[in-house]
């Protein structure tokens, strides 16, 4: 999977992806999580650039979203930052 041509406007991200040798155009929206730190990208639309069809399966779409969404542990990162600044 190759991602390219990112355009960010407020909380909307448009980008191109090559999946199974086909080019796709995706639109995702940043969704802030309630009662949690951070957020995640939510798929809003996509299409095959050549055919105009939505022909990806759920596994392929989930792999794309998993690649976009952050995987860090916010609380652990904050603790490490506090410890690092104490030692300075």
N, C-alpha and C positions, 0 to 999 in steps of 0.2 A: 504494500500500500504506500503510495507516494502522495503527499499533500503539497499543494502549491497555491499561488495567487490568492493570498489571504487579504481580505478587505474587511476591516472592523469599523462599524458605525454604531456608537453607543453600546448597546448590549446585543447587537446582531453581528454575526460573523458569516461572511460568504467566502467559500474557498472551492478549489478544484481538487479532485482526488482521482488517482488511477487505481482501479480495483479490478483484478482479473483481466488486465489489458484493455479495459474500457475506461473512458474519461467520464467523470460525473461532476456535477455542480451541486454543492450543498449549502444550505442556509441553516444555521443553528442560533439559538438564543441563550444568553447567560441567564440562568435561573438561580437566584440566591435562595439558599435553603433556610427554612424557618427553624429557629431555635438551634441552629448549628452554625459553625464558622465556615466560611467559604461559599461554595456553590458548585454548579455543574452546567455543562452545555446540554441543551435539549434540542433534539432534531426537530426542525420546523418543516423543511421541504428538501427534496433532492430530485434530480433527474439525470438520466443517461444523456450525455452531451450529444451523442450521435443519433439516438433514436427518440429521445424525449420521453422515454418510458421510465417507470419506477420499478426496476427489475431486480433489486437486491433482496436477499432473504434477511430474516431477523438476525441471524448469526453475524452476517457481514455488517449490518447496520450497528449492532452492539459492539463489534470490534472497532468500528470507526469511532463511536462515542467513547469507548474505553480509552482509545488512543488520545482523544482530545482532553478528556477530563483529568484534572490534577489527581495525583495519587499520594500526596504527602500527608503526614500526620501533623496537623496544625499545632496541636497542644505540645507534642514532642519538640517541634521546631522552636516554639516559643520558649520552652524550658532550656533548650540548648543555647539560644540567644541570650537568655538571662544569665546562664552559667558563664558564657564567654565574656560578657561585659563585666561580671564580678571579678574575673581573673585579670582584667586589664589594668 
